[in-house]
Amino acid sequence: MKRISLILATVLSFAFTQVSAQDFFKGANAYKAGDYATAIKEWKPIAEQGDAFAQYLLGAMYKYGEGVPQDDTEAVKWYRLSAEQGNANAQLELGFIYSEVNGVLKDDTEAVKWFRLSAEQGNAKAQNFLGFMYHNGNGVLKDDTEAVKWLRLSAEQGYASAQRSLGFMYDKGNGVLKDYVEAVKWYRLSAEQGDASAQSYLGFMYLKGNGVLKDDTEALKWWRLSAAQGDIYAQNNLGLMYGNGDGVLQDNITSHMWYNIASANGNESAGESRDKVASGMTNEDISKATAMARECMKTKYKKCGY
């Protein structure tokens, strides 16, 4: 996986390092060209001399198996050397490695430590994940007030996942007083950045009239956007909307299609709803709905009958 963003960050950070510009940029140019072996060759001596940013880049190469076999242990070695010098991105990556559910190095307490160090430097991603750790009580005592604190810091920097999570905290009254208007505000900011879960939540707020005027058409709009990204709850809700004729003309065929898609993608209740709709349909209509569902999924939700 190419991580061109790393190279852009390299260029921005170069002025603050005391390394050979020629060797450093030779590695950067090689990386851009997909020549990871040369990038490693040029960056490794710089990293071994103690440059924190080169150490971070080397850690990323091992983490993602670029120019070298993927090796989390080696990645941790280089990330740690960089992180201990205060590199916020390396601290963030260490947090990710230690928090990986199926990772051999999983250690939530260690993950919290590194997320916190990065978050305290203002890293929006680290703030988001530190908030997540507090909300779930992973590696730290569960504390929704502390979770809201870190999520807000991240959300105010425009990080979509944190905005969605902060909206959820206001929606449910976790760590803050329940406030649907505030929930809608944060859901919308995240949804407008394309976050599928936020779009799904925002659709629900419009359906129920929580924090906004009830508007089935607006709910349908956000669920379509979310469903097109594969959100199984939005897909299920579209089945409901078409089945009931809420915000759209009643249409059992399209309702069946969305329920069928949601069920195929793992929504446990969608199959029962699909079969209930099917009980009032002809075999011809069911065949048409199934064909539409197949085309919708095949085209990655580009052609879904409308």
C-alpha positions as CSV (number, residue, x, y, z in Angstrom):
1,M,0.0,0.0,0.0
2,K,1.5,3.3,-1.0
3,R,1.6,5.9,1.7
4,I,2.3,9.1,-0.3
5,S,1.1,11.1,2.6
6,L,4.2,10.1,4.4
7,I,6.3,11.6,1.7
8,L,4.4,14.9,1.8
9,A,4.9,14.9,5.6
10,T,8.6,14.2,5.0
11,V,8.9,17.3,2.8
12,L,7.2,19.5,5.3
13,S,9.3,18.2,8.2
14,F,12.6,18.1,6.5
15,A,13.6,21.6,7.5
16,F,13.6,20.6,11.2
17,T,16.0,17.6,10.8
18,Q,19.8,17.5,10.7
19,V,20.3,14.9,8.1
20,S,21.8,14.7,4.6
21,A,19.3,16.4,2.3
22,Q,20.7,14.5,-0.7
23,D,20.2,11.1,0.8
24,F,16.9,11.9,2.4
25,F,15.3,13.2,-0.8
26,K,16.8,10.5,-2.8
27,G,14.8,8.1,-0.6
28,A,11.7,10.2,-0.9
29,N,11.9,10.3,-4.7
30,A,12.4,6.5,-4.8
31,Y,9.4,6.0,-2.5
32,K,7.2,8.1,-4.8
33,A,8.4,6.0,-7.7
34,G,7.4,2.8,-5.9
35,D,11.1,1.8,-5.4
36,Y,10.8,0.9,-1.7
37,A,14.0,-1.0,-1.6
38,T,16.0,2.2,-2.5
39,A,13.9,4.2,0.0
40,I,14.9,1.8,2.8
41,K,18.5,1.9,1.7
42,E,18.6,5.7,1.9
43,W,16.6,6.2,5.0
44,K,17.9,3.4,7.2
45,P,21.4,5.0,7.8
46,I,19.7,8.3,8.7
47,A,17.4,6.5,11.1
48,E,20.3,4.7,12.7
49,Q,22.0,8.0,13.2
50,G,19.0,8.9,15.4
51,D,16.8,11.1,13.2
52,A,13.3,10.7,14.6
53,F,11.4,11.3,11.4
54,A,13.5,8.8,9.4
55,Q,12.9,6.3,12.2
56,Y,9.1,6.9,11.9
57,L,9.3,6.3,8.2
58,L,11.3,3.1,8.6
59,G,8.7,1.9,11.1
60,A,6.0,2.5,8.6
61,M,7.8,0.6,5.9
62,Y,8.0,-2.4,8.2
63,K,4.5,-2.0,9.4
64,Y,3.1,-2.0,5.9
65,G,5.6,-4.3,4.3
66,E,7.0,-1.8,1.8
67,G,10.4,-2.9,0.5
68,V,10.8,-5.3,3.4
69,P,8.7,-8.2,4.7
70,Q,5.9,-7.0,7.0
71,D,7.1,-7.2,10.5
72,D,5.3,-5.6,13.5
73,T,8.1,-6.3,15.9
74,E,10.6,-4.4,13.7
75,A,8.0,-1.7,13.1
76,V,7.6,-1.3,16.9
77,K,11.4,-1.0,17.3
78,W,11.7,1.9,14.9
79,Y,8.4,3.6,15.9
80,R,9.5,3.4,19.6
81,L,12.8,5.0,18.8
82,S,11.0,7.9,17.1
83,A,8.2,8.1,19.6
84,E,10.6,8.3,22.5
85,Q,12.0,11.5,20.9
86,G,8.5,12.9,20.8
87,N,7.3,12.2,17.3
88,A,3.5,12.3,17.5
89,N,2.9,10.2,14.4
90,A,5.1,7.4,15.7
91,Q,3.3,7.6,19.1
92,L,0.0,7.3,17.3
93,E,1.2,4.3,15.3
94,L,2.4,2.5,18.4
95,G,-1.0,3.1,19.9
96,F,-2.6,1.4,16.8
97,I,-0.3,-1.6,17.0
98,Y,-0.9,-2.2,20.7
99,S,-4.6,-1.8,20.3
100,E,-5.1,-4.2,17.3
101,V,-7.7,-6.7,18.3
102,N,-5.9,-9.7,16.7
103,G,-2.4,-8.4,17.1
104,V,0.3,-10.5,18.7
105,L,1.4,-7.3,20.6
106,K,-2.0,-6.3,21.8
107,D,-1.7,-4.4,25.1
108,D,-4.5,-1.8,25.7
109,T,-2.6,-0.2,28.6
110,E,0.4,0.4,26.3
111,A,-1.9,1.6,23.6
112,V,-3.5,4.2,25.9
113,K,0.0,5.4,26.9
114,W,1.1,6.2,23.4
115,F,-2.3,7.5,22.2
116,R,-2.2,9.9,25.2
117,L,1.4,11.2,24.4
118,S,0.3,11.8,20.8
119,A,-3.0,13.3,21.8
120,E,-1.4,15.8,24.2
121,Q,0.6,17.1,21.2
122,G,-2.7,17.8,19.4
123,N,-2.8,14.8,17.1
124,A,-6.5,14.6,16.1
125,K,-6.4,10.9,15.3
126,A,-4.8,10.1,18.7
127,Q,-7.4,12.2,20.5
128,N,-10.1,10.3,18.8
129,F,-8.8,6.9,19.7
130,L,-8.0,8.0,23.2
131,G,-11.6,9.0,23.5
132,F,-12.6,5.6,22.2
133,M,-10.5,3.9,24.8
134,Y,-12.1,5.8,27.6
135,H,-15.6,5.2,26.3
136,N,-15.0,1.5,26.1
137,G,-12.8,1.1,29.2
138,N,-9.9,-0.4,27.2
139,G,-6.6,-0.1,29.0
140,V,-8.1,2.6,31.3
141,L,-11.1,2.9,33.6
142,K,-14.3,3.6,31.6
143,D,-15.0,7.4,31.8
144,D,-17.4,8.9,29.3
145,T,-16.7,12.4,30.6
146,E,-13.0,12.0,29.7
147,A,-14.0,10.3,26.5
148,V,-16.1,13.4,25.5
149,K,-13.1,15.7,26.4
150,W,-10.8,13.9,23.9
151,L,-13.4,13.4,21.2
152,R,-14.3,17.1,21.3
153,L,-10.7,18.1,20.9
154,S,-10.5,15.8,17.8
155,A,-13.9,16.8,16.5
156,E,-13.0,20.5,16.6
157,Q,-10.1,19.8,14.4
158,G,-12.5,18.3,11.8
159,Y,-11.8,14.6,12.3
160,A,-14.9,12.9,11.0
161,S,-14.9,9.8,13.2
162,A,-14.6,11.9,16.3
163,Q,-17.4,14.2,15.2
164,R,-19.6,11.1,14.7
165,S,-18.7,9.7,18.0
166,L,-19.3,13.0,19.8
167,G,-22.7,13.2,18.1
168,F,-23.4,9.7,19.5
169,M,-22.4,10.8,23.0
170,Y,-24.9,13.7,22.9
171,D,-27.5,11.4,21.3
172,K,-27.3,8.9,24.1
173,G,-26.3,11.2,27.0
174,N,-23.0,9.5,27.6
175,G,-20.6,11.8,29.5
176,V,-22.8,14.8,28.7
177,L,-26.4,15.8,29.0
178,K,-28.5,14.4,26.2
179,D,-28.9,17.0,23.6
180,Y,-30.4,16.0,20.2
181,V,-29.6,19.4,18.6
182,E,-25.9,19.1,19.5
183,A,-26.0,15.5,18.3
184,V,-27.4,16.5,14.9
185,K,-24.7,19.2,14.6
186,W,-21.9,16.7,15.0
187,Y,-23.5,14.0,13.0
188,R,-24.0,16.4,10.2
189,L,-20.4,17.6,10.2
190,S,-19.2,14.0,10.0
191,A,-21.8,13.0,7.5
192,E,-20.9,15.9,5.1
193,Q,-17.4,14.4,5.1
194,G,-18.8,11.1,3.9
195,D,-18.8,9.1,7.2
196,A,-21.3,6.3,6.5
197,S,-22.2,5.7,10.1
198,A,-22.8,9.4,10.7
199,Q,-25.0,9.5,7.6
200,S,-27.0,6.6,8.9
201,Y,-27.4,8.2,12.4
202,L,-28.4,11.5,10.8
203,G,-31.1,9.8,8.8
204,F,-32.5,8.3,12.0
205,M,-32.6,11.7,13.6
206,Y,-34.7,13.0,10.7
207,L,-36.9,10.0,10.8
208,K,-37.7,10.5,14.5
209,G,-37.6,14.3,14.5
210,N,-34.8,14.3,17.1
211,G,-33.0,17.7,17.1
212,V,-34.5,18.5,13.7
213,L,-38.0,18.7,12.2
214,K,-39.2,15.3,11.2
215,D,-38.5,14.9,7.5
216,D,-38.7,11.5,5.8
217,T,-37.3,12.7,2.6
218,E,-34.2,14.0,4.3
219,A,-33.9,10.7,6.2
220,L,-34.1,8.9,2.9
221,K,-31.4,11.1,1.4
222,W,-28.9,10.4,4.1
223,W,-29.7,6.6,4.2
224,R,-29.1,6.4,0.5
225,L,-25.7,8.0,0.9
226,S,-24.8,5.6,3.7
227,A,-26.3,2.5,2.1
228,A,-24.1,3.2,-1.0
229,Q,-21.1,2.8,1.2
230,G,-22.3,-0.5,2.5
231,D,-23.8,0.5,5.8
232,I,-26.2,-2.4,6.7
233,Y,-28.4,-0.4,9.0
234,A,-29.0,2.3,6.3
235,Q,-29.7,-0.5,3.8
236,N,-32.2,-2.1,6.2
237,N,-33.9,1.3,6.8
238,L,-34.2,1.9,3.1
239,G,-36.1,-1.4,2.9
240,L,-38.4,0.0,5.6
241,M,-38.9,3.3,4.0
242,Y,-39.8,1.8,0.6
243,G,-42.0,-0.8,2.2
244,N,-44.0,1.8,4.1
245,G,-43.9,4.6,1.5
246,D,-42.2,7.0,3.9
247,G,-40.6,9.9,2.0
248,V,-41.0,8.0,-1.2
249,L,-43.7,6.1,-3.2
250,Q,-44.4,2.8,-1.7
251,D,-42.5,0.1,-3.6
252,N,-42.3,-3.5,-2.5
253,I,-39.8,-4.5,-5.1
254,T,-37.3,-1.9,-4.0
255,S,-38.1,-2.6,-0.4
256,H,-37.3,-6.3,-1.0
257,M,-34.1,-5.4,-2.8
258,W,-32.7,-3.4,0.1
259,Y,-33.8,-5.9,2.8
260,N,-32.2,-8.6,0.7
261,I,-28.9,-6.6,0.4
262,A,-28.9,-5.8,4.1
263,S,-29.5,-9.4,5.0
264,A,-26.7,-10.6,2.6
265,N,-24.3,-8.1,4.2
266,G,-25.1,-9.4,7.7
267,N,-28.1,-7.5,9.1
268,E,-29.8,-10.1,11.2
269,S,-33.3,-8.6,11.1
270,A,-33.4,-7.8,7.4
271,G,-34.0,-11.4,6.3
272,E,-37.2,-11.6,8.3
273,S,-38.4,-8.3,6.9
274,R,-37.6,-9.3,3.4
275,D,-39.6,-12.5,3.7
276,K,-42.5,-10.6,5.2
277,V,-42.5,-8.2,2.2
278,A,-42.2,-11.2,-0.2
279,S,-45.3,-12.8,1.2
280,G,-47.4,-10.1,-0.6
281,M,-45.4,-10.2,-3.9
282,T,-45.7,-12.3,-7.0
283,N,-42.9,-14.6,-8.0
284,E,-42.2,-12.4,-10.9
285,D,-41.8,-9.4,-8.7
286,I,-39.6,-11.3,-6.3
287,S,-37.4,-12.4,-9.2
288,K,-37.1,-8.8,-10.4
289,A,-36.2,-7.6,-6.9
290,T,-33.5,-10.3,-6.6
291,A,-32.1,-9.3,-9.9
292,M,-32.0,-5.6,-8.9
293,A,-30.2,-6.6,-5.6
294,R,-27.7,-8.6,-7.5
295,E,-27.0,-5.7,-9.9
296,C,-26.9,-3.2,-7.0
297,M,-24.2,-5.2,-5.2
298,K,-22.3,-6.0,-8.4
299,T,-22.0,-2.3,-9.3
300,K,-21.0,-1.4,-5.7
301,Y,-24.4,0.3,-5.2
302,K,-24.1,2.5,-8.3
303,K,-27.2,0.9,-10.0
304,C,-29.9,0.2,-7.4
305,G,-33.1,0.6,-9.3
306,Y,-33.3,4.4,-9.1
